[in-house]
Structures are given as C-alpha cells and as structure tokens.
Amino acid sequence: MIESRPVSTGETGSPLDWISEELASLDQEGLRRQRRVVEPLPEGRCRIDGRTLWNFAGNDYLGLAADPRVVEASRDAAAELGSGARASAAVSGRTPVHAKLERRIAEWKHVEGAVLFPSGYAANLGTIPALAGEGDVVLCDRLNHASLVDGCRLSRARLRVYSHDDLDLVDRELTKAADARRRVIVTDSVFSMDGDLAPLAEIHGLATRHRAIVIVDEAHATGIYGPQGTGLVPELGLAEAGFICIGTLSKALGSQGGFVTGSRDLCDWLWNRARTQMYSTALTPAAAAAADRAIQILSENGSIAAAARSSAVRLRHALQERGYAVAGQIDCPIVPVLIGDIPRTMDLARTLEAAGYLVGAIRPPTVPRGTSRLRITVSAAHPPEALDGLCAVLSNASP
Ligand SMILES: *Cc1c(COP(=O)(O)O)cnc(C)c1O
C-alpha cells in the first residue's frame, strides 16, 4: 500500500512560476494560442460554440475523413481487431491491416516497400536520425516543417539551414561537405505555410552531382499531386530519382499516421533503426484500415484531386483580383493570404469567423515575424457557394 502525504510548495513559490509569466507575455503579444472544441460536420463545415462554420482551416483536402467508405473500413477494423494495436509493430502490433496498408502504399507508389509510423511527425523524427548522424551534414530548407527541423537536430549531424529555395547555397555547402561521411538534403515538397513547391528537379541534379541523399516530405502533396495522388515527386517525373519519400496518412488521406517509402533495404533499415516506430505503439487498426481504404479510392479514381485543385485556382484568382497578396502554387489547396502584422491578421480571421468562415491565422513562431498570414485550405468537400461567400467577406474587409 502506498501512502500519499501532503506536499508543501515552500515559501518561495514553485519553480514553475515562470510559466505564468511567459504565458502573460504571449498574451500581450497576441501570440497565446487558445484550444477550442471543433465538431466536424458534413460538406467541410464544423460547429464551434454552437455556431456552424465553413471549415477552411483543415487538411482534409479530399473530404475523405468523413467518406462513408473510409469510415466503414475503420469501423470494421475496430470491430474485428479491437481499438488498439496492443504493442509496437516490431513486438506484436503489426496486424493484418497494417501489413495490407504497407503493401497498398508500396503498390500505389510503385516502390519496393513502406514503413508505417505513428504520425508524419514521428516519421520525420525517426527517419532523419536513422540516416544521418555525427560526421554527416544535413541541409534543411528554412521553411521546412517543424518535424523535419526537429529530426535534423535530433540526428546530431552538422545542420545547415538554407534560405528558402537557395540552391546556390546548397551547392556551396555540399562542396564544403565533400569529406563528410554522408550528405543529406531534407525538404518539404509542398511547403505547409506557403503552399509553394520545392524545386525537386534541381535538387535532384545537385544531389546526383554531390552524391547526396534526398529526403522529401510529401505531407501536403500526398493525395493532391501526382498520378493517383502519389505525390509531387512522381508528378515531376522523379519517381526513379531515388528520393526517400515521407508522407502522412493524416491529411488528404483522412486518417492518422505517417509512412516512409523506398527500397526494401531502406525499409529494413528503418524497421531496425527508426526509433519513433520501434518504440511506439503501432497505429490503431481503425486508422490503418481507413488509410488503406482511402488509398484504394485514390488508386481507382485518378482525378479525385481535381476538385480541390480547381477550387484553389478559383480562390487564388478571386483574392488576387480583390488586391490580396496570395502566395503559393496556383492550384495548391493551401492558400496563404499574406497580411504582415499580427493584430491585422487576427482581426481578419475574427471577421471571417464572425461571418461563418473558419481560417487559420498563422503567426510567429510558425512563420517569421512580419509575415503573419491567413492560411485558407480548400477541400473537395466544400460546395462552390462556400468559396464564393468566403471571397465576399474578404472583399468587404479589403486588404
Ligand atoms: C502535417 C505535416 C507533418 C506531420 O504529419 P502528422 O501526420 O500530422 O504528424 C509533417 N510534415 C509536414 C510537411 C506536414 O505538413
């Protein structure tokens, strides 16, 4: 029997007092993030505090998170195999649906193999340190997703962060790193806060010349670009370039989890060395089965991304006509509207929300100071009138 005793916090306060001070300073700068309860509804809507809004702040680009076929697959898997996987994949958590999903991803992407991770974040955190370490040099675009940056740091390789798309710098750094054991270039394929595309063909050229490994995070390209939504790498004809591709099951695929694709050897290596999948419980059977069904849907319908991509084009044109600075690739479902300062960005987001439209308000530290923005994401689930209404509100607000 363990007895609990009263605890004294002492006279001088708690060593955690700094937290409330830090939070107060976040408040002052308008940087304190609030968590809300968001209840998803059909057609890309949601309910918050009793109000129904169009959700332009999610990543469910294809509307697959609520697709009845996907939901049914996850329900069936939970009924058959239980709610949890019970162990890491290496121990006993790799159920038949996990194995089926690995095969499905490999066949879909025309690669030898795939390894599953608990999330896209975990895929990056596990993969980079499995491939680079002390004595290696890792080159990382400054706008890469936080999980890539964290993976680079965790690897203990020498980290060189290059300004966005600055391939001359990459070239020079690779030349300097000629004696390193390994050279690794790490990049998003679609940049998550800017909606633009990495110059992958040029990166491939540099990597070939310098014998560098390339790791490409296809989180936002998966389901959107490439034949059957296989990603930007195949879209650009680089499927045979030997890139190590990382993806998430949690965005366009409407489920949860991450994956890495590549050669059989690469997969075996990650299976043996990527700590975030070795020491974490396997995906729930429901998540694996949902992702498997979503990829099946993509495989059978090559044009499923067309609706989201054409909505993105329409929205970009409409906002540019109204004088807004819109960034990114014309048909990318991530539509960033650059505002600049934090209060104006928050103001616009509040105006939109009051009118029934939920959008992301992106501020530091997610983006550099002075580049705060609205991040609007379109989904195939949105009907055209939702887009029109959003544009009308922004029209009235003027840039
Ligand atoms: C969202 C995202 C991730 C993380 O994926 P999760 O499955 O949500 O953990 C990784 N990389 C990029 C570029 C992302 O946008």
The ligand as an ORCA input file, in Angstrom:
! r2SCAN-3c Opt
* xyz 0 1
  C       1.476     17.942    -41.107
  C       2.872     17.728    -41.515
  C       3.641     16.742    -40.891
  C       3.133     15.962    -39.725
  O       2.237     14.988    -40.102
  P       1.247     14.398    -38.999
  O       0.798     13.116    -39.570
  O       0.166     15.394    -38.815
  O       2.068     14.217    -37.752
  C       4.919     16.527    -41.370
  N       5.419     17.261    -42.375
  C       4.714     18.234    -42.980
  C       5.321     18.995    -44.101
  C       3.425     18.494    -42.564
  O       2.733     19.470    -43.137
*
